[in-house]
Amino acid sequence: MPELPEVETVRRGLEPVLVGARLTRVRQNRPDLRFPFPDRFVERLEGATVQRIDRRAKYLLAALDTGETWVTHLGMTGRFTLDGAQLGEFEEPAPIAGKHEHMSLCATRNGATTRVGYADARRFGFMGLIATDLVEAHPWFAALGPEPLGNGFSGAHLAQAWAGKTQNVKVSLLDQRTVAGLGNIYVCEALYRARISPLLAAGKVSRPRLETLAAVVRDVLNDAILAGGSTLKDFANVEGGQGYFQHRFDVYGREGQPCNADDCTGVVKRIVQGGRSTFYCPSCQKR
Ligand code: ZN
């Protein structure tokens, strides 16, 4: 599943092609992805100009001059292509060509036209068209907490959200109402960097440690975005995609391997919390 940094990397790759571009030759090759495409999807996109492209949690939002916003969620295997080349790299490779391309369009900007395709082998992704004024109130967005990279996310926010909370900090940090778009990998990595035990009750984390946690959440995401962003310049040459983050994880997927901290002789352990794997170092994440 693409995580927030991968979606942000895709957003940054689409931005120079789509913003200010007029959309033409829109094609829709099947009635649905995870959900049906919106009614008259092709007609509503055709001829529109993209004003800006934002990200909210793991959604991409392209605001159009028609007053509607074209929303895309990549699901598990959703991929955009630009002139046939996959945009961004993903931890899990996915086929993009041929029968898996479900929609495409041409984006014309400053006299240059780029063919934009959307492929999704497993079709867990979906698209919507929502009146731009109503995006925040839409069920996909209404309950989301602040963006982890935005000003609304802080130690103070966590302190307020978690006051008296007995649920463990790992599962609490995955709650999209507390912070939007943060997935399992980066929750594990952030707790490791903050040296907070994933087993600790969220309400028991001290205020200084909450400040640290908010800061390292931003750090792990920004590091991953930078790592992905550095490959974007060469997107036209990217083939398939082995993950660009894999070797960068301190704990995620490293069960049984030695802790990376210089001052620690611990071994990374995997446990299951809320049905998801948690990777952590019991030696430096003791409490
Ligand atoms: Zn350790």
Boltz pocket constraint, residues with backbone or C-beta under 6 A from the ligand:
constraints:
  - pocket:
      binder: B
      contacts: [[A, 259], [A, 260], [A, 261], [A, 264], [A, 265], [A, 266], [A, 267], [A, 281], [A, 282], [A, 283], [A, 284], [A, 285]]
      max_distance: 6.0
